Every structure is written in structure tokens, then in C-alpha cells.
Amino acid sequence: MMLHRLNFERLAVLGTLLCSTQVAKSIELDLGSTQSIKNAASTIAHGMMAYYNGNETGQPVGLLPPPYYWWEAGAMFDQMIHYWYYTGDKTYNDVVTQGLLAQISPDKDFMPSNQTLTEGNDDQAFWAFAAMSAAELNFPEPPPKQPSWLALAQAVFNEQASRWETTTCGGGLRWQIFSWNKGYEYKNSISNGCFFQLAARLARYTGNQTYADWAIKTWDWMESTPLVTPQFNIYDGVDMKDNCSKPIPLQWTYNVGTFLMGAANLYNYTDGKPRWQKLTEDLLNGSKIFFPPQLDNGKGNIMQEVACEPQQSCNYDQPSFKAYLSRWMAATTQIAPFTKEFIMPKLQDSAKGAAKQCSGAPNGGTTCGRTWNTATWDGKLGVGEQMSALSVIQANLISKVAPPVTADRGGTSKSNPEAGTGASSQTPPDPLLTRQVTMGDKAGAGILTAIVLGSLLGSTWWISFGS
């Protein structure tokens, strides 16, 4: 989803221009007041959903406009499910349901024909997370003729389990689903981490050991690769051409976050098995790289996307990554309560910083930026910035809401273990997509890969050598 994509700069330029006319105001936030947190979340949610036009006549339903990719719309809808969960505000529920259901295929999965050309395993997983959240949080179910939220998540699990690749590197999921896409020969942490998390959440919800077995298999494979360091830092991915022996040493918040969420769910599912408690603790320790102590006088509680934020090189995917670590850290405190002492100070201080950064001139001085350690808006704006601020702020309501349900403890979403066994997961629906790849295609992809890899590695050298 991120490694080979070029940065877009139009919104960044707009942000810089708007920064010159910034209003000296920020979102008011009192973490001791539930209503204050809800008010802040409402303001930020409104700013985020203003980017979405899929509910307007003539616009594609369920998609964000360019330059945002398909996966981020799924992540946004997941965030809005959590917004409803934390605040009780139903304003956006119909839009969320409509958007999610618009992106399923005739096989009742998240493999819509309008995305088959570029869809990756990680992209599909973020839509499955939205469906899984809807099931776990008892979000209103789809109309009767539509698949249940749980069935949609199960469909993605079944499809991805069928893609488990054992001919190289001893297992793992490829980044991409179809061979013509850049990254097909790349096995990355986010694709495997998403599968790990989805399997663990399904195990907890359904009580089915098969899902847990797949989660364990995925983590065992990760540990067999150089993607997990002895300090439990999670690297970006490995090239299959090198037999997965040379990791790309980039670290992103959502990589450690997705494994954290999976480990916490396994801890809960197994009634506190020591292996999963230790892994949860180890991953939290590995997450410390994203809370540099120099940002807050040594406390180490303010979140930063260290691979791109300090260099101001984040593309349009990456500003949203902090949303997922925030979301999954909060959920971890519910299902693995021993983590509260570590997690909550980080969510609290990061939320305070995010609120101060939500002081951009657009929207009356409440547009959110990226750098949570500064009180002056940094001129950045977009879906990712709004989503990350919304996620970390509303996460501070986690003690006020009930934990995620399961099938035998309040869950209402109906199971379909056979979901996702149709044709769309394996066969592209459009014959145009099966055209022969030319040498020109391969050369272009190779040049793009080399340029972006060089740029990313050059801008993040200090992650490898400085941490």
C-alpha cells in the first residue's frame, strides 16, 4: 500500500499557503470531561468526512477522491464506526453502511471490480477491519439481503488464507494479490500483520480455534524472518527474490500496531496465555521508537511517524498510520488490561498534542496537522491528519465504553464460515486485466520502484543507524 507509491504534494502546498493566514485557535480538549472529548471528536470527524463526497449525486459511493487510495476509505469508515461507538452520534451511520456495502463484489467480499487492477492484501484487510469492528461493536447490521458484517470479515480471511504462499521464504502473504502489480514479489509486514490481526479477532469473536491456528502460524512465520528484530521492531518487508533474507528497515506505526492488536486478542482468547502476554508486552516495548522522548522533555508519550514526519516526507497514505496505532492501543487496554499503565499516558499526551495541532486556518481554525509535539499548526492537512487526530482523541473514552462483544457475549452479527469462496478472490472479473505484461510495463515498474525505494531509504537512514 505504501512502499512504491509516489508522494503527492498539492495538498501540502495548499496547507503551506493556508498556514500563512492561520487563525490562532485550536480545538479545546479537557481529558477530564467526557463531553469535551466528544465535542472535539465531533469537530474533527466533521472535518474528515468533508473530504468524502461519495454521498453526493454522481460521485462513486465508498471511495475517497484522488489522491487517496481505495484502502484509506475503508480505514476511514472503520474510524467512523469507532466514532459512533465512543460518542453515540449516529449522524454518519447511514453513510458508513452505504460506503462499505458499495465496495463488495457479487461474491460478497471486498474484491470490487473497480479495484482489482491494484488491490493488495493489505488494502483488502483494512476493509475487513471495518466489517470486523462493526461486528464487535454491534454497529447496526446491513439490510437482510446483504451479508452480515461478520461474514464480510470471514470472506476476506478465507480468501487470504488461500493465498498463503509457501514456495519461497517458508510461507507468508505476498503484498499484492495479482502478479501484474508492483510488489507481487514482496512479502511485507502490514499484509501479514493484518492477516494475523484479522484471524485473532475472528478467533476471539467466534471461538473457532481454526482462526487462532492461522494467527499463530502467521506469527511463527514472522518470527522466522528478519522482519522482527530482537527488540521487537517490525521492519517493512522482504523481497522474495532474496529468499526474504534482506529486510527493508523502515518502521511504521501501523506495523507494530496491527501485531499488537492481534497479540492482545490472542491473549484474551486464550484466557491470558503467557506467550501472548509476553508478545503483547514485547510489541509495546518495540513501539517506543514511535514516542521519541526528545519530543516531550524525556517523557516519551507523544506519537510520531518517525520514518517520514521529521523529514516532512510523508505521502498521502502515511499521515493516517498513527490513527491505527492509537485505535489498536486503546482496544488493547480493554482486552489485555495489564497494558493500561503503559498505554494510557501515551494516548493522553498524544491527544493533547493532536488537539493543539488542530488549529489550521481552514474550518474556522480547527484543521488538524501532523506534528503533535508543537502547538502551531504545521500547514499539513488531509484525511490522514484528521483521522489520526480523531483516533487518538476519542481513544481517551475507552474506559467509558463496553469492550468488544463476541458471538456468545452480546454479538448479533451472523457467522458464515464459508464466505469468500467464490471466484473473485482468484479470478479477475475483467478480461482487460489479464493482458500480457510488456517489457515496457516491467521497465516502468522497475524504474518507479528504484526511485521510490531510493528516496525512502535515503530519507530514513537514521532509523537503521540511529535507533
Secondary structure as UniProt FT lines:
FT   TURN            3..4
FT   HELIX           10..19
FT   TURN            20..21
FT   TURN            31..32
FT   HELIX           34..49
FT   TURN            50..51
FT   TURN            54..55
FT   TURN            57..58
FT   TURN            61..62
FT   TURN            66..67
FT   HELIX           70..87
FT   TURN            91..92
FT   HELIX           93..102
FT   TURN            106..107
FT   TURN            113..118
FT   HELIX           121..136
FT   TURN            137..138
FT   TURN            144..145
FT   HELIX           149..161
FT   TURN            162..163
FT   TURN            169..170
FT   TURN            179..180
FT   TURN            182..185
FT   STRAND          186..188
FT   HELIX           189..206
FT   HELIX           209..224
FT   TURN            226..227
FT   TURN            230..231
FT   STRAND          237..239
FT   HELIX           240..242
FT   TURN            243..244
FT   STRAND          247..248
FT   HELIX           253..269
FT   TURN            270..271
FT   HELIX           274..286
FT   HELIX           287..290
FT   HELIX           293..295
FT   TURN            296..298
FT   TURN            306..312
FT   HELIX           318..320
FT   HELIX           321..335
FT   HELIX           337..339
FT   HELIX           340..357
FT   STRAND          358..360
FT   HELIX           362..365
FT   STRAND          367..368
FT   TURN            372..373
FT   HELIX           383..394
FT   HELIX           395..400
FT   TURN            407..408
FT   STRAND          409..410
FT   TURN            417..420
FT   TURN            424..426
FT   HELIX           431..434
FT   HELIX           439..459
FT   HELIX           461..466
//
